Each structure stands twice: as structure tokens, then as C-alpha cells.
């Protein structure tokens, strides 16, 4: 995957900002009790598809919450379209993914902690 053009980056930024506001306002109906963060947005070169990476806090069912959001993609796309209609010709198709970076970091920290507690071998 090559580097993104300035146009793709700008467009991704607009989508990320507007989706973040949407999730802040409406996420309780899509994933009750979860705090959803839009961590990253990647847009294809033709701006037709936006891949959105979401992070879920305050929930034990992130994968289920993601499924709920994926099931409501058309509703979310419509709401996004009403926000960005004056900035774009075509509202991109939305693909949602789970951003598990936080879980990965926590796992690594636990591993390092475990390693640091193990007795050292004499040289």
C-alpha cells in the first residue's frame, strides 16, 4: 500500500472529524454504554471507499458492538452524507474495522512486566 495523497488525507480527516461527532452524539443507540473513538480513516485513491478503524472503551463486547455498527452502515453513511454533502460529490462506502491497538499495547506491557519479574540468568 503506497502513501496517501494530500487529497486522500484531507478527505479522511473530514470523514474522521464528522464521524467522531456522529458517534459522540448517536453511539448510545448503536452500542449502548460504549465510548467509541474513530482512531483512523483510510480512503481509497478514488475516494469511493473509506475504511474506518474504531476503538471501543467501557465495553466488554467490542466485537458485538462493531457488528451492530456494521449492520447500521447505511444509516451511518446517510447521516455522514448530510454533514459532508457540500464538500464531496459522492459519499464513500463505509467499512468499519476494530482497532485493537490498545489491547495489543496492554498485552505487550503485561509480557514485559512478566519478563522483568523473572530471575536473571548469571552471565
WOUR-V11569 format. One line per field, one symbol per residue. ss: DSSP state (2 for helix, 1 for strand, 0 for the rest). A space follows every 10 residues. Layout:
BEGIN
ss = ???
END
This chain:
BEGIN
ss = 0000022222 2222222222 2222222222 0000111111 1110000011 1111111000 0222222222 2022222222 2222000000 0011111100 2222222222 2222222000 000
END
